Amino acid sequence: MRTLLTSALLVLVSLGARAELNIQITQGVDNPIPIAVVPFSWQGSGVLSEDVAQIVINDLEQVGEFRALSRSNMLSMPSEENQVFFRDWRVLAQDYLLVGKIDRAPGSQLVQVQYELFDINREMKLAGEILTGSVAQLRDIGHEISNVVFEQVTGIRGAFTTQILYIVSEDIAPGEQIFRLEKADYDGARAQVLLESREPIMSPSWSPDGQQVAYVSFETDLPRIYTQNIATGQRRQITNYPNINSSPVWSPDGSKLAMVLSKDGSPDIYVQDLTNNQLLRVTNHPQIDTEPSWTPDGNSLVFMSDRTGQPQIYQMELGAASYNVERLTYDCFQCMKAKFLPDGVNLVHVRRETRQSPNYQISILNVDTLRVITLTDTSLDESPSVAPNGSMIMYATKFAGRGVLDAVSIDGRVKFRLPSSRGDVREPAWSPYFN
Amino acid sequence: MGKQRNQFSKIGLLAFTLLTLAACGATSETEDTGADDGGQVASTPPPATSSASNDSGQLTQEQIRAQNALRQTVFYFDFDVAEFKPEDRQTLTYHARDLAANPNKRVRLEGHADERGTREYNLALGERRANGILNYFIVNGASRSQVEVVSYGEERPAARGQNENSYSQNRRVEVVTR
């Protein structure tokens, strides 16, 4: 076994040097749902650090389905039901109204947030409750309220309390880079550094319970797979095979990691059992097989292979003979990095249409109808990751020469961007639901 | 049906691989098994590094050529191509003979790709490029244990721009003496 060069500088704590991501809406829908979100009243002393109503507005507008009424146009500022006059909101052509108030919780440092959601046209209350937490949790409470509003109005579960992982690289001196694995709210707020290194970090992936992350780190000078408990920072090196160890992805039940190893020659797909460390070889082909992802039922793996000359997407049932591989894409010059949506029919992937058009874009292939929808129009799009409610896809692209994270709705109508104040940001991984 | 198609394309691929091997055995991408030193494919003459300098103690022409060749440690590749360029063959031969003549010398072949295409594929492409040079070294007398291969994919670009000039500088294998 070779000796390890420990030139990597590892920091497992959150640092001030994290990238701040600030959301920008770049494209919205034509007819967004009008909603009035009245500033929540605050009964305590001093000024609250968070504007809960504004957090809800930002959430709802980011996903593009909603447009919030400007505060300056409001005719009244109710904070609870008995102050609401539906007429005030009907004349402003609003469909929904959210009001709320924040109080000190009796006898504690906590605050309690009461909110109520109304349907203006039907003049009825749709939802309302009191959420209690610390002042530091006001942002979480705001996202929680957004989840309720979104689900009440659209019927789809909200993903506003989810988080993202991503990689940041920054040049610190000529030829010297620093790499960070960071975690943030889905909108880029409250970024935290999970790992920092002078050597590359790649391919972050959430465990299905949202408690752990798997990734590739070159900290020993070679690409090796690690898992890390997010809360405790405790790490475990999962692989130390010769050559490439990459692309870790958790099985839907969390018991296994699919991965790519080139220990037997060329990169092939393997599955490692995390409880008994047993390694199962899935593909066996002299060309490149990589980018595994699990089908929603956990029985098959989708992967990319250039066995016919250019990258195409294939699917293989676990335990099947290695020649029993089904090819899923035929109509692209290169199709890569694929993953099924929860429906098991629509396949999100990176597509380069022809050799002549050098653009890499995020597309969805319906494997039943073979219909392809291309969602993006930039040229270096990669690493698509789907929100747990299936409504948005976050991906990495280049803007003004820098790596940024963009998101697009599954129908392509809505886009937003999380530009970074520093460094190149890439490889977003959208978390599962945490509860 | 799909199954049959795949078997067919696999056979086609195998035939293609054999043809490629026949055409340019030294640059094939097939993996060495690790244990052997590539002796079975030694179609090229054994290391011919001229060992003696001439009487006056000056370097021979051949030694000068070898020294110059060893100064080139970065080798560039065409887009989506894993084989090194024909014009680098002679320089790489000198590198291989240098390893053969100095069994204690160790090198690391660091493979890189440009940013187009996905990161994982580029990681694999970088390894494929480095392995091409690794195999050429072994065929020309280097020992497998002298050479370590690592791919950085697109993670460590040499140039930053989104243009062919930068991309061509990033598609490379660096020979790093350890």
Interface residues (C-beta under 8 A of the other chain):
Chain A: R2 S169 Q177 F179 P200 M202 S203 F218 D221 L222 P223 P242 N243 I244 S246 S247 V260 S262 D264 G265 S266 P267 H285 P286 Q287 I288 T290 E291 M304 D306 R307 T308 P311 Y323 N324 V325 E326 R327 Q334 M336 K337 V350 R352 P358 Y360 L380 E382 S383 K398 G401 R426 E427
Chain B: G2 K3 R5 N6 Q7 S9 K10 L13 T17 E29 T30 E31 G34 E115 R116 G117 T118 R119 E120 Y121 L123 A124 L125 E127 R128 E148 V149 V150 S151 Y152 G153 E155 R156 R160 G161 Q162
